[in-house]
Amino acid sequence: MTRLRYVYAVCRPFRTPLQAQLTGVAGAPAALLHHHGLVAVVSTVPEADFCEEALKAHLEDLDWLAATARAHQGVVDALTTVTTPLPLRLATVFRDDSALRSMIEAREDDFRRLLDRLDGRVEWGVKVYLEPEPEPAEAEPVAAARPASGRDYLRSRRERSHAQEERWQRAERFAHSLHGRLAERAEDVRLHRPQNSAISGTPGQNVLNAAYLVPRAHSEEFVELVDRTKDEAPGIRVELTGPWAAYSFSGEVSGAQDGAEAGAESGVHTGAESGEGPGVGR
């Protein structure tokens, strides 16, 4: 069976060993490839699952994407305990070590610049949701809720629409205020598109979906600030995730983090989009 090199991240050399028996995508153990003073964290994967045609098919399979994203993220998370990794895109694969070394040489300056910038920093994710409206009480008689005329029906619809718009505007104001306070505590910010709750299965409407780059030494203060806001506005839910490797600030738009959180709802980017060929580095 022909096998390819799957790349999780690039980092600087480190001495602390990775977790014993750390496995990644397709259950393969993670390994280190040293080149030009950098380290690529890799494993081997079957070409049958990661060639161009197979990847196109897998991109339509949310279960496969979610499992692959979780395995990818598991390796990157393990790296964050021993070094500062630069996560690469989900499903970045190369024909062999020679092709991988060529990629490292071509992007060496960028890798070093980004690693310097991200050193000692982590990513925190913050999402704000407008909670679903409570269902009407079951004990309420159906006849009582039925409008007496068409005019009453239209007025009732306008009132409900107006109430929903007011709730949404209130959630947007809250999210804008929270984002401003968090951005002051972060070195950099990325605003991601809101998640589709119908696909992710997360209740409520996603108003804010943001990532914040925070010095690891200041993370406790950042978390406390988020925690203090969670009960500020009834009907609005604040979710905090992290600390992550700096996925949103690596220049790779990895997709692995959101894929692991929400079955790849946010869209998964593969190595095919990085200019290295259709899924497989040449």
C-alpha positions in Angstrom: 0.0 0.0 0.0 1.4 3.4 -1.0 1.6 5.8 1.9 1.9 9.6 2.1 3.4 12.0 4.6 0.7 13.8 6.6 1.9 17.1 8.2 0.3 18.5 11.4 2.5 21.4 12.2 5.9 23.0 12.0 7.8 24.1 15.1 11.3 24.7 16.4 13.3 21.8 17.8 12.3 20.8 21.4 13.7 18.5 24.0 10.6 17.4 25.9 9.3 14.1 24.4 5.8 13.9 23.1 3.2 11.8 24.8 4.0 8.1 24.7 2.1 6.3 21.9 0.6 9.6 20.5 -1.4 8.7 17.5 -2.8 10.9 14.8 -4.8 10.7 11.6 -5.7 7.1 10.5 -4.3 5.9 13.9 -0.7 6.4 12.8 1.9 7.4 15.4 3.3 11.0 15.2 7.0 11.4 14.3 9.4 14.3 13.9 11.2 15.3 10.7 14.1 17.8 11.3 15.2 20.0 8.4 17.0 23.4 8.3 16.6 23.9 12.0 12.8 23.4 11.9 10.7 20.4 12.8 7.8 19.0 10.9 5.4 16.8 12.9 4.2 14.1 10.6 2.7 10.6 10.3 2.0 8.3 7.4 -1.4 7.9 5.8 -2.7 5.6 3.0 -2.8 7.2 -0.4 -6.1 5.5 -1.0 -7.7 7.8 1.5 -5.7 11.0 0.9 -5.1 11.1 -2.8 -6.8 13.9 -4.8 -9.9 11.9 -5.7 -10.3 10.4 -2.2 -10.1 13.8 -0.6 -12.7 15.3 -2.8 -15.1 12.6 -1.8 -14.2 12.8 1.9 -14.9 16.6 1.9 -18.5 15.7 1.5 -18.4 13.3 4.5 -18.9 15.2 7.7 -18.2 12.2 9.9 -14.9 11.5 8.2 -14.0 15.2 8.4 -14.8 15.4 12.1 -12.8 12.3 13.0 -9.8 13.5 10.9 -10.1 16.9 12.5 -10.1 15.5 16.0 -7.1 13.4 15.3 -5.3 16.3 13.7 -6.1 18.5 16.6 -5.1 15.9 19.2 -1.5 15.9 17.8 -1.4 19.7 17.7 -2.8 19.9 21.3 0.0 17.5 22.5 2.6 19.8 20.8 1.3 22.8 22.7 2.3 21.2 26.0 6.0 21.1 24.9 6.5 23.9 22.3 4.8 26.5 20.2 3.5 24.8 17.1 2.4 26.4 13.8 -0.6 24.3 12.8 -0.9 23.5 9.1 -4.1 23.0 7.1 -6.1 19.9 7.7 -5.1 17.1 5.2 -1.8 18.6 4.2 0.0 15.7 2.6 3.1 15.1 0.6 4.4 12.3 -1.6 7.5 11.7 0.5 10.0 13.3 2.8 11.8 14.9 -0.1 8.7 16.8 -1.2 8.1 17.9 2.5 11.7 19.1 2.8 11.3 21.2 -0.3 8.2 22.8 1.1 10.0 23.7 4.3 12.8 25.3 2.4 10.4 27.3 0.2 8.5 28.6 3.3 11.4 28.7 5.8 11.4 32.5 6.3 7.6 32.6 6.7 7.7 29.8 9.2 10.4 31.4 11.3 8.6 34.8 11.3 5.3 33.2 12.4 6.9 31.1 15.1 8.6 34.2 16.5 5.3 36.0 16.5 3.4 33.2 18.2 5.9 32.1 20.7 4.4 32.0 24.2 0.9 32.8 22.9 -2.3 30.8 22.7 -5.7 31.2 21.0 -9.0 31.5 22.9 -12.3 31.1 21.1 -15.4 33.1 22.2 -18.9 32.6 20.8 -22.0 34.5 21.7 -25.4 32.9 21.0 -28.9 34.4 21.1 -30.8 31.6 23.0 -33.9 30.2 21.3 -37.2 31.7 22.4 -39.0 29.6 25.1 -41.8 27.4 23.8 -45.4 28.5 24.7 -46.8 26.7 27.8 -48.4 23.4 26.8 -51.3 24.2 29.1 -52.3 27.3 27.1 -55.5 26.4 25.1 -55.0 26.5 21.4 -58.2 28.4 20.8 -57.0 31.2 23.1 -53.9 31.7 20.9 -55.8 31.8 17.7 -56.4 35.3 16.3 -60.0 36.4 15.9 -59.4 37.9 12.4 -56.9 38.3 9.6 -56.1 41.7 10.9 -55.3 40.3 14.4 -53.2 37.6 12.8 -51.1 40.2 10.9 -50.7 42.4 13.9 -49.6 39.3 16.0 -47.0 38.5 13.3 -45.7 42.0 13.3 -45.4 42.0 17.0 -43.5 38.8 17.1 -41.2 40.0 14.3 -40.6 43.2 16.1 -39.8 41.4 19.4 -37.4 39.0 17.6 -35.6 42.0 16.0 -35.2 43.7 19.3 -33.8 40.5 20.8 -31.3 40.2 17.9 -30.2 43.9 18.2 -29.7 43.5 21.9 -27.6 40.4 21.3 -25.5 42.3 18.7 -24.9 45.2 21.1 -23.8 42.8 23.8 -21.5 40.9 21.4 -20.0 44.2 20.1 -19.3 45.4 23.7 -17.8 42.1 24.8 -15.6 41.9 21.7 -14.3 45.3 22.4 -13.4 44.4 25.9 -11.7 41.2 24.9 -9.8 42.7 22.0 -8.2 45.1 24.5 -6.7 42.1 26.3 -5.6 40.3 23.1 -2.6 40.9 20.8 -4.6 40.0 17.8 -8.2 39.1 16.8 -9.9 37.1 14.1 -13.6 37.4 13.4 -14.9 34.1 11.9 -18.3 33.8 10.1 -21.1 32.8 12.5 -21.8 29.0 12.7 -24.9 27.6 11.2 -26.8 26.1 14.1 -28.9 23.9 11.8 -25.7 22.1 10.8 -23.6 22.3 14.0 -26.5 21.3 16.2 -25.7 24.1 18.6 -28.8 25.7 20.0 -29.4 29.4 19.4 -28.3 31.9 16.8 -24.5 32.5 16.7 -24.0 36.3 16.9 -20.2 36.4 17.5 -17.6 33.8 16.5 -14.1 35.2 17.3 -10.6 34.1 18.1 -8.2 36.0 20.3 -4.4 35.7 20.4 -3.4 36.1 24.1 0.0 35.7 25.8 -0.1 32.5 27.8 0.9 34.4 30.9 -2.2 36.6 30.6 -4.7 33.8 29.9 -6.1 33.6 33.4 -7.1 37.3 33.3 -8.7 36.8 29.9 -10.7 33.8 31.1 -11.9 35.7 34.2 -13.1 38.6 32.0 -15.1 36.2 29.9 -16.5 34.4 32.9 -17.7 37.7 34.4 -19.8 38.5 31.3 -21.7 35.2 31.1 -24.6 36.3 33.3 -24.8 40.0 32.1 -27.6 39.5 29.6 -30.5 37.1 30.0 -31.2 35.1 26.9 -27.7 35.4 25.7 -25.1 32.6 26.0 -21.3 33.1 26.0 -19.1 30.1 25.3 -15.3 30.1 25.8 -13.0 27.4 24.3 -9.2 27.0 24.5 -6.4 27.4 25.0 -5.6 26.3 21.5 -2.6 26.4 19.3 -2.9 29.6 17.3 -4.9 28.1 14.4 -6.5 31.4 13.4 -3.2 33.3 13.4 -0.9 30.8 11.6 -1.8 32.0 8.1 -3.0 28.5 7.3 -6.7 28.7 8.2 -6.4 25.2 9.5 -10.1 24.3 10.0 -9.1 21.5 12.4 -10.3 23.3 15.5 -13.8 24.1 14.2 -14.0 20.7 12.6 -13.4 19.0 15.9 -15.9 21.3 17.7 -18.7 21.1 15.2 -18.3 18.3 12.8 -16.3 20.5 10.4 -19.3 22.8 10.1 -17.2 25.8 9.5 -15.5 24.5 6.4 -12.4 22.4 6.2 -9.4 23.6 4.2 -7.0 20.9 2.8 -3.5 21.1 1.7 -4.9 21.2 -1.8 -5.6 24.9 -1.3 -2.1 25.8 -0.2 -0.5 25.8 -3.6 1.2 22.5 -3.0 -0.9 20.6 -5.5 -4.4 18.9 -5.3 -4.2 17.6 -1.8 -0.8 16.0 -2.3 2.5 18.0 -2.4 4.4 17.2 -5.5 
